[in-house]
Amino acid sequence: MQYSIRLTTVQEKPIIHSLLQLYLTELSRFPDEHPDYKDQNGIYLYPYLDAYWQESVRFPYLLYSDDKLAGFALVRKDGDHWEMSEFYVKPDFRRRGLAQACAADIFKKHPGIWKIGFNKHNIASRTLWKTLAVQLADGDITEGETDASHDYLLFSIDES
């Protein structure tokens, strides 16, 4: 099985919007993830989506497994560090190494300091990001708490 990431075009924004609906539905089961941010039709709102094709510090990716759409990632530069703003792998593609392989490729495309936030109740997310940080970090890994429901990891990815 081959995994790949691809920077998207604005024409592919509807694909990410659709995947965001699945992602936000899953995320809404965790505390403090704002499941009420929906329009009158029950569609989750994501106010930053357009910015991924308008701002030079934002990067929208689609994730693939053997040329099949498997998920998405939204990456942004926030001051002196990178953030994985959103990261989603469709359930049919989980537990195959896709998340680790695609996230590692994204980290390598954006070397430097990374701050990865996650809901502390989302054990799968916590495990993924800690595993990747341990495997890929160049130097120390700092762990911290953003708020009562969210933690973060801070680490650096080498340019090599």
C-alpha positions in Angstrom: 0.0 0.0 0.0 1.4 3.4 -1.0 0.6 6.6 0.9 0.9 10.1 -0.4 0.0 13.7 0.4 -0.9 16.4 -2.1 -1.3 20.1 -1.7 -4.7 21.0 -3.0 -6.1 23.5 -5.4 -9.0 25.8 -4.6 -11.2 23.7 -6.9 -10.7 20.9 -4.4 -12.0 22.9 -1.4 -15.4 21.2 -1.6 -13.6 17.8 -1.0 -12.0 19.2 2.2 -15.3 20.8 3.2 -17.0 17.3 2.9 -14.2 15.6 4.9 -14.4 18.3 7.5 -18.0 17.3 8.2 -17.0 13.8 9.0 -14.0 14.9 11.0 -16.0 17.5 13.1 -18.7 14.9 13.7 -16.2 12.6 15.2 -14.5 15.4 17.1 -17.7 16.6 18.6 -17.9 13.6 20.9 -15.0 14.9 22.9 -15.4 17.6 25.7 -15.0 21.2 24.6 -15.0 20.6 20.8 -17.9 22.9 20.0 -20.4 20.5 18.4 -22.9 23.4 18.2 -21.0 25.3 15.5 -23.5 24.4 12.8 -25.6 26.3 10.4 -29.4 26.0 10.2 -29.0 22.9 8.0 -26.8 21.1 10.4 -23.6 21.7 8.5 -20.5 22.3 10.6 -19.0 25.7 10.2 -15.3 26.1 9.7 -14.5 29.8 9.4 -10.9 29.4 8.4 -11.3 27.1 5.4 -11.2 29.8 2.7 -8.0 31.2 4.3 -6.1 28.0 3.2 -6.2 29.2 -0.4 -5.8 32.9 0.4 -2.9 33.1 2.9 0.7 32.1 2.2 1.1 30.6 5.7 -1.6 28.0 5.3 -1.3 24.7 3.5 -4.3 22.3 2.7 -3.4 18.7 1.9 -5.3 15.7 0.8 -4.1 12.3 1.9 -4.2 9.2 -0.3 -3.8 5.5 0.0 -3.1 3.8 -3.4 -4.7 6.7 -5.2 -7.9 6.5 -3.0 -8.8 9.6 -1.0 -8.1 8.8 2.6 -8.2 12.1 4.5 -6.9 15.6 4.8 -4.6 17.9 6.8 -4.7 21.6 7.3 -1.3 23.1 8.2 -0.5 26.7 9.2 2.4 28.7 10.3 1.6 30.6 13.5 4.4 33.0 14.4 7.6 31.0 15.0 6.0 27.5 14.8 3.9 25.3 12.6 0.6 23.8 13.6 -1.4 20.8 12.4 -4.6 22.7 12.6 -6.7 19.7 11.5 -5.8 16.2 10.6 -8.3 13.5 9.6 -8.0 9.9 8.3 -11.2 8.2 7.2 -12.1 5.2 9.3 -11.5 2.7 6.4 -7.9 3.8 6.2 -7.0 3.7 9.9 -4.6 1.3 11.6 -2.5 0.8 8.4 0.2 3.3 9.1 -1.3 6.0 6.8 -1.6 8.7 9.5 2.0 8.3 10.6 3.4 8.2 7.0 1.4 11.2 5.8 2.0 13.3 8.9 5.7 12.5 8.8 5.8 13.7 5.1 4.0 16.9 6.1 6.5 17.5 8.9 9.4 17.1 6.5 7.9 19.6 4.1 7.7 22.2 6.8 10.8 21.8 9.0 11.2 23.8 12.1 9.3 24.1 15.4 5.9 22.3 15.5 3.1 22.7 18.1 0.6 20.0 17.9 -2.6 20.4 20.0 -5.1 17.7 20.7 -8.1 17.0 23.0 -6.7 15.2 26.0 -9.7 12.8 25.9 -8.8 11.7 22.4 -6.5 8.9 23.1 -5.9 7.9 19.5 -4.8 11.5 18.6 -2.6 11.7 21.7 -0.9 8.4 20.8 -0.3 9.4 17.2 1.3 12.7 17.9 3.4 11.4 20.8 4.7 8.5 18.7 5.6 10.8 15.8 7.2 13.3 18.0 9.4 10.6 19.6 10.3 9.2 16.2 11.0 12.5 14.3 11.8 15.3 16.8 15.3 16.8 16.6 15.9 17.4 20.3 13.6 17.8 23.3 9.8 17.4 23.2 7.9 19.8 25.5 4.4 18.8 26.7 1.9 21.3 28.0 -1.7 22.1 28.7 -3.6 24.6 26.5 -6.8 24.5 28.6 -8.8 22.0 30.8 -9.5 19.8 27.8 -6.5 20.3 25.5 -2.8 19.5 25.6 0.0 20.1 23.2 3.4 18.9 22.2 6.2 21.2 21.1 9.1 19.9 19.1 11.4 20.6 16.2 11.8 18.8 12.9 15.2 19.0 11.3 15.6 20.3 7.7 17.2 17.1 6.4 
